[in-house]
Amino acid sequence: MKALQLKEFGKPTVATELIESPAPEPGPGQLLVAMEASPINPSDLLLIRGRYGHRPALPAVPGTEGVGRVVAAGHGVDPGRVGERVIVPTVAHGTWQDQLVIDDGGAIAVDPAADVLQSAMLGINPITADLLLRSFVDLSPGAWVAQTGGNSAVGRYVIALAKQAGHRTLSVVRRPEVAAELLESGADAVVVSGPDLRTQLKQVLGDERISLLLDPIAGEVVTELASWLAHGGTLVSYGGMSGTPVTVSPNDLIFRDLTVRGFWLKHWLDTTPHDAIVSAYARLAPLVADGSLRAPVAATYPLEEFQDALLHASQPGGAGKVLFTW
């Protein structure tokens, strides 16, 4: 079978290679999954470059989520699971390969009739958006949730989930042309980062304040938005795409009692009971299946065209996700 292998940390198109390896066999309590689709996330590219919070022992197969069909079951596993479509939502298994072995309990069944590409993206971004909204602040109806990565995949899921829960979203984007699209998708307000950001925020918020600020970008935009947090408000950092620090004014921290937190999905997966993880995904899977939660797709590539795929996914300002498909 074919697998994409990370041989060294570095530039994605150079540090990876396509290899042939023996097909795995499921052991007791395990399933063999034939992959159908797996996205290339920014965290995957950071991991390949050696700049992520998790560094696998090399050589390793990259890929942190995906969807596939169960094609074989090991001893002690219900043979009725063969044929199920399952997601693989964990960094413990490299998903950029034709087939992989996973523990029975780690393969979460999803609707076989759902869009396969959207199901492949259920493992990381939708659950991240859900946990960001639920885990840090007890949001009241109509509360403002602001985010610096409004046009990101997580940002779009935040907009959809907040809308369902009765919260309002204020999303910051870098390009004016995406504002209308986000408003059509359910965002309550969209502002464009730049020298007049404060004026735009004043026009949107007036005398209101933000209850929760979600940030995958860092940098100066966080400093400005943090000043609009309510007394006792919370900032959650879950990325650093700008490569700059998360900066909050001491006056805001001290005099308005702001809280700054960090979130990493891997930590949640590592520390949360299995039943709770399954339950969380089970609640979101129907929303993916019915189209309530979806992310735009820019392109799909076979594994053999990995260099083109990785190059495409590395381009800034992309119009959607890039995925490997089988």
N, C-alpha and C positions, 0 to 999 in steps of 0.2 A: 504494500500500500504506500501511498505518497503522504509525506508529512513535511511541513515547513519547520526547519530547525534553526534555532538561535545558537550560533557557534561562538559569538563574542558580543560584548556590548559595544554599540556604535551606531553608525548610520543605518537605518532600517534596510535599505536596499542592498547594503554591503554585508551587514552582520548576519543576515539570514541566507539559508540555502534550501533548496528542495531536495529531499532525500527519499530513497526507497527503503522501507523497513518491513520486517515480518508483520503480518496481521496479528493483532493481539487476541487473546482468548480470555473470556470471563472466568474468574475463579469463583469459589463459593461466595454467595451473597453479592455477586456482581452482575452487571449487564454490559453487553457490547452494543455500542451506539454507532450507527453510521451517520456521519454528519450531513446535514442538508444546507445549513447556512450559518455563518459566523461573522459578526461585524469586526471592523478595525476601529477601535476606540482610541481617543487621545492617550488614555492610560497605557494601552498596548504599545504605542510608539515611545512613550516615556520609559516603559520597562525595557524595551529593546535598546534604548540609548543608555540604560543603566542609571536613569534619573528618577526612578519610581521608588516608593517605599518598600517594595518587595523585590528581591533579587533571587531568581531561581538558580540552582546549581546548573552549570553548563556542561554539555549541551542540553537544551531544553526546547520543547515545542511551545511557541507563544499562543496567544488567543485565550481570552478570559470568559467568553460566554458563547452560546450558540444553541442551535436546535437540531435534533436529528431523530432518527427512527431506531427503536430497539430491534436488533437483528438476532440476538442470542442472549440466553439467560444462563447464569451459572447455577451450580448446585444450591438448593435451598431457596431459590427465587421462583416466584410464581411464573410458570411458563406463559401465562396469559398476558404478561407484559410485552412479549414479543409482538412487534407491530405498533406499539404505542409511539406517539410523537412526544418527545421529552425535551426540556431545556436543561442546560448544564450551567448553572449560575455560580461558578466558583473558580478562583484562580488556581485551584489545585490541579486542574486538568487543562492541558493545552488543547484548544479546540481547532487549531489550524492543521488538521490532519484528517485523512479519510475516515478513520474509525478510532474510537477510544473506549477504554474500559472505565466504568464508574460504579461506585457502590450503589446498590439497589435503592437505598434511601435518599441518595443524592440526585437521582434522576426524577424530576418533577414533571408529571404528565400535563400536557396542554391540549387544547382543542385541535384535533387533526384537520379541521376544516378552516382554521384561522390562517391568515396570510403568513406564509412561512418566514418571510423576511422580518415582519413585525414581531413574530414570536421569537425569532433569533435575537432580538434586541430587548427582550423582557428581562433578562438576567441582571442587568446593571443599572441602566438609566431610569426606567420607571420605578424600580424599588428605591433607588436613591432619592428621587423626587418625593415619593411617598413618605419615606423616613424623615427627610428634611422638614416636611410640613407637619409631621406628627410627633417628632421625638423631642423637640426643644422648647416649644412654646404652646400653651393652651390657647389657641387662637379663638377669638370670639367671632360670631357672624359679622361679616363686613369688614373684618380687620384687613389692613394693608400688608401684603407680603411683597417685598421688593427683591429684585435679583439683578446681578450684574451681567449674567450670561443669558439674556432673554432669548436669543436665537439658537442657543445650544439645544442638544437633544434633551438634556435634563430640564432646561428652561421651558421647553414646550410641554413636557410632561407636568411640570409644576403649574403651568397655566391651566391645563385641563383639570388636574386634580383639585386645585384651589377653587376653580369654578364650581365643580361638583359639591365641594364642601361649603360653599357660600362665602368664600374669602375673595378679596380683590387683589389683583396683581399689578405691580408697576415694574416693567421690564426695561432695562438699559440695553441698547444695542449700539453697535459701532457704525452701521450703515443705514442711512435713512430709508432706503428702498425696502427693507424688511419690516419696517414698522407697520405698514398697512396689512401685510400678511399676518403678523402676530395679532393685530386687532381683530381681523376676520376670524382667527382661530380661537378667540375668546379672551385675549388679554384686555384688561380694563384700561390700562394706560401704557404707552411706550414712549420713552425719551431716548434721545441720541446723545452719546457721550461727546463732550466737546466744551469749548469755553463758555457756552451759555447753558450748561447743564443745570446750574442752580436756578436760573430763570424758568426753565422748563419744569423743574420739580415744584417750584412755587405755584406755577399755573395748575399743575395736577393736584397737588396736595392741599394748597391753601393753608388752613390752620390745622389740618389733620397730620398725624404722624404714623410712621411705619412701626409695626409690631415685630416683624421678623425680616432680617436681611440675609439673603442667601448669596454667597459669593464664590464663583469658580475662577475669578479673574485676578483679584488683588490689585494693588496699585492705587493711584490717586482717586479713582472713581469710588472706591470704598470709603475713603476719607470724607468725601462729599456726602455720600448717602448715609453714612453713620451719623452725621449731624442731624439727620431727619428722623432718626429712631426715637420712639417714645421713651419716656423715663422708664428705666428697667428693661428696655428692649434688648433683643438678642441678635448678634451677628454670627452666622455660621459659615466658616471657610471650608470648602470642600475641593479646592483646586487652586492652582497658581499659574494660570495660562500666560499672564503677562511677564512672569519671571521676576516680579518685584514684590516687596514685602506688603503684608496687610497692615495698613497704617490707620490708626484711630487717634484723634486728638485726645490728649490727657484730660482736657476739660470735659469732653463728652464721657469719657470713662469714669471720671471721678464725680462730677457734679450731677450726672444723669444716670449713674449706676448701670452702665451698659455691661452686657455679658458677651464675651467673645469665645466661641467654641469651634472645635474642629470636628469634621466627620470624614470617616474612611469606611467604605462599604466592606472591605475585607475584614476590618476589625469587627464589624457587626456580624458578619457571617461566621467568624471564628468564635464569637462569644455568645451567640444567641442559640437557645435550644432548637433542635432540629424541627420539632413540631411547630414552633413559632415561625420559623423560616418558611416552612411549607405553607402555613396559613397565610402569611403575608403575600406570597406569590399567588396562592389560590384566589385571593381577593382581587388581584390585579389582572390575572390572566383573562377573565371574561371581558374586561374593558379593552384589552388588546384585541381580543377576538371580534368584538362588535365595532371596532374602529374608534372608540372613544379616546384611546391612547394610541398614538401613532407618531412616527418620526419620518421625515422625508428621506428618501433614498436617492443618492446621487448616481451610484453605479454598482454593478456586481461583476465579479471576476472569478474565473476558475483558479484553483490553487496554482496551476502551472504559470499563470500570469501574475505571480506574487509581486514582482518588482514594479509593474505598472500599477497594481493595486495599492501598494505601500506608498508609492510616489503620489498617487492621486489623493490618498487619505492624508498625506502630510501637507497638502496645499492649504494655505490660510483662506478663510472666507468661503469654505465649501458650501454647496447648496444642499447637502444632506450626507447621510452615512454611506460609506463604502463597505461592501460585504464580500466575503468569499462565499461562493455557492457551489454545490455539488449536484 
